[in-house]
Amino acid sequence: MNNNDLLGLVLSGFIGALTNLFHALYRNTVRDGRHLLIRFVISMLAICPAYLFCEYMNFKRDVAFIIGYVFGTLGDRVINELYRKERRFYDFFIGSIEKTGKNQD
């Protein structure tokens, strides 16, 4: 994969991450700015496995851009799973655990 293809993959993943954030804002699933930042960072980090996957499978340029977009869009599903299954772990990272160790609800 040459530099232009890599840049296109990153840009398509960035657009996917923005799509995901706009959808989260529309659905009102974001608590605050920190939560929004965490979702964005996870969505952007999901581009790294997309690059590795495209490089390993030796996909064409157009398919690599589509995969980058999908990985950027679905990257925050990791956060949703953490929130659903491991709420205290997630609350620790967004800073909403009280000093006594209980969740603020």
N, CA, C and O atoms as a DFTB+ gen file, in Angstrom:
420 C
 N C O
     1  1       0.859      -1.161       0.000
     2  2       0.000       0.000       0.000
     3  2       0.911       1.231       0.000
     4  3       1.763       1.385       0.875
     5  1       0.720       2.095      -0.984
     6  2       1.560       3.288      -1.064
     7  2       1.016       4.399      -0.160
     8  3      -0.027       4.240       0.475
     9  1       1.725       5.503      -0.111
    10  2       1.364       6.589       0.815
    11  2       0.005       7.197       0.509
    12  3      -0.731       7.544       1.433
    13  1      -0.347       7.336      -0.767
    14  2      -1.653       7.913      -1.114
    15  2      -2.789       7.002      -0.665
    16  3      -3.819       7.475      -0.185
    17  1      -2.599       5.693      -0.822
    18  2      -3.633       4.763      -0.374
    19  2      -3.773       4.779       1.144
    20  3      -4.885       4.706       1.669
    21  1      -2.656       4.873       1.844
    22  2      -2.697       4.940       3.301
    23  2      -3.392       6.216       3.760
    24  3      -4.199       6.183       4.689
    25  1      -3.086       7.326       3.123
    26  2      -3.752       8.592       3.465
    27  2      -5.253       8.497       3.186
    28  3      -6.061       8.982       3.978
    29  1      -5.626       7.882       2.079
    30  2      -7.046       7.702       1.776
    31  2      -7.739       6.815       2.791
    32  3      -8.885       7.069       3.159
    33  1      -7.048       5.772       3.247
    34  2      -7.610       4.889       4.268
    35  2      -7.827       5.649       5.572
    36  3      -8.868       5.501       6.212
    37  1      -6.859       6.453       5.963
    38  2      -6.984       7.233       7.205
    39  2      -8.092       8.269       7.070
    40  3      -8.873       8.457       8.002
    41  1      -8.174       8.940       5.932
    42  2      -9.228       9.946       5.741
    43  2     -10.615       9.311       5.720
    44  3     -11.559       9.867       6.281
    45  1     -10.743       8.159       5.080
    46  2     -12.054       7.499       5.073
    47  2     -12.413       7.011       6.468
    48  3     -13.584       7.045       6.847
    49  1     -11.422       6.553       7.247
    50  2     -11.684       6.179       8.637
    51  2     -12.071       7.383       9.478
    52  3     -12.931       7.277      10.353
    53  1     -11.444       8.528       9.224
    54  2     -11.783       9.763       9.923
    55  2     -13.222      10.174       9.615
    56  3     -13.961      10.578      10.513
    57  1     -13.611      10.071       8.367
    58  2     -14.990      10.402       7.989
    59  2     -15.965       9.433       8.652
    60  3     -17.044       9.833       9.087
    61  1     -15.583       8.159       8.729
    62  2     -16.412       7.185       9.435
    63  2     -16.538       7.510      10.911
    64  3     -17.616       7.371      11.488
    65  1     -15.442       7.943      11.533
    66  2     -15.482       8.322      12.950
    67  2     -16.384       9.534      13.160
    68  3     -17.143       9.583      14.128
    69  1     -16.304      10.509      12.260
    70  2     -17.189      11.679      12.367
    71  2     -18.650      11.289      12.174
    72  3     -19.527      11.802      12.870
    73  1     -18.915      10.389      11.239
    74  2     -20.280       9.899      11.043
    75  2     -20.799       9.260      12.320
    76  3     -21.945       9.472      12.716
    77  1     -19.945       8.481      12.955
    78  2     -20.320       7.829      14.195
    79  2     -20.613       8.846      15.289
    80  3     -21.580       8.689      16.034
    81  1     -19.793       9.886      15.396
    82  2     -20.020      10.904      16.417
    83  2     -21.298      11.691      16.171
    84  3     -22.044      11.980      17.106
    85  1     -21.548      12.032      14.929
    86  2     -22.790      12.752      14.619
    87  2     -24.005      11.891      14.938
    88  3     -25.021      12.396      15.416
    89  1     -23.903      10.596      14.674
    90  2     -24.999       9.700      14.995
    91  2     -25.195       9.611      16.508
    92  3     -26.329       9.579      16.987
    93  1     -24.096       9.571      17.260
    94  2     -24.195       9.520      18.722
    95  2     -24.813      10.808      19.264
    96  3     -25.618      10.766      20.194
    97  1     -24.444      11.940      18.692
    98  2     -25.036      13.203      19.128
    99  2     -26.513      13.270      18.765
   100  3     -27.322      13.787      19.535
   101  1     -26.861      12.755      17.609
   102  2     -28.259      12.744      17.183
   103  2     -29.109      11.863      18.100
   104  3     -30.233      12.219      18.454
   105  1     -28.555      10.709      18.478
   106  2     -29.280       9.776      19.340
   107  2     -29.185      10.161      20.809
   108  3     -29.815       9.532      21.660
   109  1     -28.397      11.195      21.113
   110  2     -28.223      11.695      22.476
   111  2     -27.664      10.613      23.410
   112  3     -28.160      10.423      24.520
   113  1     -26.627       9.910      22.945
   114  2     -25.996       8.869      23.747
   115  2     -24.668       9.323      24.336
   116  3     -23.965       8.526      24.956
   117  1     -24.318      10.581      24.153
   118  2     -23.056      11.110      24.666
   119  2     -23.339      11.920      25.914
   120  3     -24.201      12.800      25.908
   121  1     -22.617      11.627      26.989
   122  2     -22.834      12.324      28.254
   123  2     -22.199      13.703      28.290
   124  3     -22.850      14.690      28.633
   125  1     -20.914      13.761      27.930
   126  2     -20.190      15.027      28.017
   127  2     -19.053      15.021      27.006
   128  3     -18.929      14.101      26.197
   129  1     -18.230      16.052      27.062
   130  2     -17.135      16.184      26.108
   131  2     -16.090      15.087      26.229
   132  3     -15.528      14.647      25.226
   133  1     -15.828      14.646      27.450
   134  2     -14.851      13.578      27.651
   135  2     -15.334      12.273      27.009
   136  3     -14.557      11.547      26.390
   137  1     -16.602      11.998      27.164
   138  2     -17.195      10.811      26.563
   139  2     -17.097      10.881      25.036
   140  3     -16.803       9.884      24.376
   141  1     -17.343      12.049      24.500
   142  2     -17.245      12.252      23.056
   143  2     -15.805      12.071      22.584
   144  3     -15.570      11.465      21.538
   145  1     -14.856      12.580      23.332
   146  2     -13.448      12.434      22.978
   147  2     -13.008      10.975      23.013
   148  3     -12.279      10.529      22.127
   149  1     -13.439      10.234      24.015
   150  2     -13.088       8.819      24.104
   151  2     -13.652       8.053      22.920
   152  3     -12.968       7.207      22.344
   153  1     -14.884       8.341      22.554
   154  2     -15.479       7.666      21.390
   155  2     -14.696       7.972      20.124
   156  3     -14.469       7.087      19.299
   157  1     -14.285       9.226      19.969
   158  2     -13.541       9.613      18.778
   159  2     -12.172       8.934      18.730
   160  3     -11.756       8.448      17.679
   161  1     -11.480       8.900      19.854
   162  2     -10.151       8.282      19.891
   163  2     -10.239       6.794      19.585
   164  3      -9.421       6.271      18.827
   165  1     -11.207       6.113      20.156
   166  2     -11.369       4.677      19.872
   167  2     -11.709       4.460      18.403
   168  3     -11.202       3.523      17.786
   169  1     -12.548       5.300      17.842
   170  2     -12.884       5.169      16.421
   171  2     -11.663       5.389      15.548
   172  3     -11.488       4.702      14.542
   173  1     -10.813       6.344      15.922
   174  2      -9.602       6.581      15.142
   175  2      -8.587       5.454      15.322
   176  3      -7.882       5.103      14.376
   177  1      -8.508       4.890      16.509
   178  2      -7.585       3.781      16.735
   179  2      -8.011       2.515      15.993
   180  3      -7.190       1.637      15.729
   181  1      -9.276       2.428      15.666
   182  2      -9.752       1.265      14.921
   183  2      -9.241       1.256      13.487
   184  3      -9.381       0.254      12.786
   185  1      -8.657       2.354      13.049
   186  2      -8.110       2.413      11.694
   187  2      -6.835       1.571      11.586
   188  3      -6.521       1.054      10.514
   189  1      -6.108       1.435      12.688
   190  2      -4.872       0.626      12.661
   191  2      -5.145      -0.828      12.288
   192  3      -4.464      -1.351      11.405
   193  1      -6.108      -1.509      12.917
   194  2      -6.402      -2.869      12.457
   195  2      -6.950      -2.906      11.035
   196  3      -6.756      -3.890      10.321
   197  1      -7.636      -1.833      10.616
   198  2      -8.126      -1.782       9.237
   199  2      -6.961      -1.766       8.261
   200  3      -6.990      -2.446       7.235
   201  1      -5.938      -0.988       8.583
   202  2      -4.759      -0.944       7.724
   203  2      -4.075      -2.306       7.674
   204  3      -3.716      -2.787       6.599
   205  1      -3.897      -2.920       8.829
   206  2      -3.249      -4.234       8.864
   207  2      -4.049      -5.271       8.092
   208  3      -3.480      -6.100       7.381
   209  1      -5.358      -5.224       8.232
   210  2      -6.229      -6.158       7.522
   211  2      -6.122      -5.952       6.014
   212  3      -6.006      -6.919       5.261
   213  1      -6.159      -4.708       5.576
   214  2      -6.075      -4.418       4.137
   215  2      -4.699      -4.768       3.580
   216  3      -4.580      -5.246       2.452
   217  1      -3.680      -4.531       4.366
   218  2      -2.326      -4.849       3.915
   219  2      -2.128      -6.362       3.812
   220  3      -1.514      -6.847       2.862
   221  1      -2.640      -7.092       4.772
   222  2      -2.505      -8.547       4.771
   223  2      -3.298      -9.185       3.633
   224  3      -2.813     -10.092       2.956
   225  1      -4.519      -8.702       3.433
   226  2      -5.382      -9.290       2.398
   227  2      -5.076      -8.727       1.009
   228  3      -5.582      -9.233       0.008
   229  1      -4.249      -7.680       0.950
   230  2      -3.836      -7.081      -0.318
   231  2      -5.044      -6.630      -1.152
   232  3      -5.171      -6.964      -2.330
   233  1      -5.922      -5.862      -0.503
   234  2      -7.122      -5.361      -1.169
   235  2      -6.776      -4.221      -2.116
   236  3      -5.740      -3.570      -1.986
   237  1      -7.668      -4.000      -3.066
   238  2      -7.520      -2.852      -3.961
   239  2      -7.815      -1.577      -3.183
   240  3      -8.318      -1.606      -2.060
   241  1      -7.488      -0.475      -3.811
   242  2      -7.611       0.836      -3.175
   243  2      -9.043       1.149      -2.746
   244  3      -9.260       1.600      -1.621
   245  1     -10.013       0.920      -3.610
   246  2     -11.408       1.253      -3.287
   247  2     -11.929       0.419      -2.124
   248  3     -12.624       0.932      -1.248
   249  1     -11.593      -0.858      -2.120
   250  2     -12.048      -1.734      -1.030
   251  2     -11.390      -1.317       0.277
   252  3     -12.027      -1.362       1.330
   253  1     -10.120      -0.911       0.225
   254  2      -9.421      -0.457       1.440
   255  2     -10.087       0.796       2.010
   256  3     -10.184       0.938       3.229
   257  1     -10.545       1.704       1.150
   258  2     -11.222       2.910       1.629
   259  2     -12.549       2.555       2.300
   260  3     -12.906       3.135       3.326
   261  1     -13.261       1.623       1.729
   262  2     -14.539       1.190       2.314
   263  2     -14.303       0.543       3.675
   264  3     -15.036       0.803       4.630
   265  1     -13.283      -0.297       3.757
   266  2     -12.976      -0.956       5.030
   267  2     -12.548       0.081       6.066
   268  3     -12.929      -0.031       7.232
   269  1     -11.773       1.078       5.673
   270  2     -11.387       2.144       6.595
   271  2     -12.597       2.894       7.124
   272  3     -12.659       3.214       8.311
   273  1     -13.561       3.177       6.252
   274  2     -14.778       3.871       6.676
   275  2     -15.574       3.017       7.666
   276  3     -16.045       3.516       8.688
   277  1     -15.718       1.738       7.356
   278  2     -16.492       0.849       8.225
   279  2     -15.811       0.705       9.584
   280  3     -16.479       0.739      10.618
   281  1     -14.498       0.545       9.590
   282  2     -13.796       0.426      10.866
   283  2     -13.892       1.722      11.666
   284  3     -14.025       1.676      12.889
   285  1     -13.828       2.877      11.004
   286  2     -13.983       4.143      11.708
   287  2     -15.382       4.319      12.270
   288  3     -15.558       4.848      13.368
   289  1     -16.370       3.875      11.516
   290  2     -17.753       4.012      11.957
   291  2     -18.070       3.077      13.115
   292  3     -18.754       3.467      14.061
   293  1     -17.584       1.861      13.046
   294  2     -17.936       0.869      14.059
   295  2     -16.907       0.757      15.177
   296  3     -17.027      -0.111      16.041
   297  1     -15.902       1.621      15.169
   298  2     -14.851       1.543      16.178
   299  2     -15.333       1.762      17.587
   300  3     -14.775       1.181      18.518
   301  1     -16.340       2.573      17.782
   302  2     -16.795       2.837      19.146
   303  2     -17.707       1.741      19.661
   304  3     -18.128       1.795      20.816
   305  1     -18.019       0.768      18.861
   306  2     -18.798      -0.371      19.363
   307  2     -18.030      -1.082      20.467
   308  3     -18.622      -1.751      21.314
   309  1     -16.708      -0.935      20.455
   310  2     -15.889      -1.456      21.547
   311  2     -16.283      -0.766      22.847
   312  3     -16.407      -1.411      23.888
   313  1     -16.477       0.543      22.780
   314  2     -16.893       1.286      23.974
   315  2     -18.276       0.840      24.425
   316  3     -18.517       0.665      25.619
   317  1     -19.170       0.660      23.484
   318  2     -20.514       0.227      23.860
   319  2     -20.492      -1.132      24.548
   320  3     -21.242      -1.351      25.499
   321  1     -19.650      -2.043      24.086
   322  2     -19.541      -3.346      24.731
   323  2     -18.923      -3.218      26.119
   324  3     -19.368      -3.873      27.061
   325  1     -17.900      -2.377      26.246
   326  2     -17.313      -2.159      27.566
   327  2     -18.343      -1.570      28.522
   328  3     -18.423      -1.965      29.685
   329  1     -19.114      -0.637      28.029
   330  2     -20.116      -0.008      28.870
   331  2     -21.189      -1.012      29.284
   332  3     -21.642      -1.019      30.429
   333  1     -21.580      -1.847      28.347
   334  2     -22.635      -2.814      28.644
   335  2     -22.156      -3.905      29.583
   336  3     -22.870      -4.279      30.513
   337  1     -20.957      -4.418      29.352
   338  2     -20.477      -5.562      30.126
   339  2     -19.650      -5.161      31.347
   340  3     -19.750      -5.784      32.404
   341  1     -18.860      -4.153      31.200
   342  2     -17.936      -3.764      32.270
   343  2     -18.140      -2.297      32.611
   344  3     -17.257      -1.477      32.359
   345  1     -19.258      -1.963      33.164
   346  2     -19.605      -0.573      33.399
   347  2     -18.628       0.121      34.339
   348  3     -18.289       1.283      34.112
   349  1     -18.171      -0.546      35.376
   350  2     -17.243       0.092      36.307
   351  2     -15.910       0.388      35.637
   352  3     -15.297       1.419      35.916
   353  1     -15.457      -0.489      34.768
   354  2     -14.211      -0.263      34.045
   355  2     -14.338       0.979      33.171
   356  3     -13.434       1.815      33.129
   357  1     -15.467       1.093      32.475
   358  2     -15.716       2.247      31.618
   359  2     -15.868       3.517      32.437
   360  3     -15.318       4.556      32.073
   361  1     -16.608       3.448      33.537
   362  2     -16.801       4.621      34.387
   363  2     -15.485       5.114      34.977
   364  3     -15.315       6.313      35.201
   365  1     -14.555       4.200      35.230
   366  2     -13.248       4.596      35.731
   367  2     -12.540       5.496      34.727
   368  3     -11.933       6.496      35.112
   369  1     -12.612       5.149      33.434
   370  2     -11.899       5.919      32.432
   371  2     -12.571       7.250      32.109
   372  3     -11.885       8.198      31.724
   373  1     -13.874       7.347      32.252
   374  2     -14.501       8.643      31.996
   375  2     -14.616       9.471      33.263
   376  3     -15.075      10.613      33.220
   377  1     -14.202       8.905      34.395
   378  2     -14.117       9.678      35.626
   379  2     -15.402       9.858      36.374
   380  3     -15.575      10.878      37.042
   381  1     -16.321       8.914      36.295
   382  2     -17.581       9.091      37.014
   383  2     -17.726       8.108      38.176
   384  3     -18.842       7.841      38.620
   385  1     -16.614       7.570      38.669
   386  2     -16.659       6.708      39.852
   387  2     -16.411       7.582      41.070
   388  3     -15.499       8.408      41.084
   389  1     -17.231       7.389      42.086
   390  2     -17.032       8.123      43.329
   391  2     -15.815       7.580      44.042
   392  3     -15.315       6.508      43.702
   393  1     -15.335       8.314      45.030
   394  2     -14.171       7.865      45.786
   395  2     -14.455       6.636      46.613
   396  3     -13.527       5.922      46.992
   397  1     -15.719       6.370      46.902
   398  2     -16.067       5.173      47.680
   399  2     -16.083       3.937      46.797
   400  3     -16.162       2.816      47.301
   401  1     -16.007       4.129      45.472
   402  2     -15.986       2.982      44.564
   403  2     -17.341       2.634      44.000
   404  3     -17.482       1.628      43.304
   405  1     -18.347       3.451      44.288
   406  2     -19.674       3.178      43.737
   407  2     -19.935       4.081      42.555
   408  3     -19.371       5.171      42.459
   409  1     -20.797       3.624      41.646
   410  2     -21.165       4.415      40.467
   411  2     -22.114       5.539      40.849
   412  3     -22.921       5.408      41.770
   413  1     -22.005       6.620      40.143
   414  2     -22.958       7.713      40.308
   415  2     -24.118       7.477      39.355
   416  3     -23.935       7.490      38.138
   417  1     -25.258       7.271      39.873
   418  2     -26.452       7.071      39.023
   419  2     -27.507       8.065      39.367
   420  3     -28.580       8.059      38.766
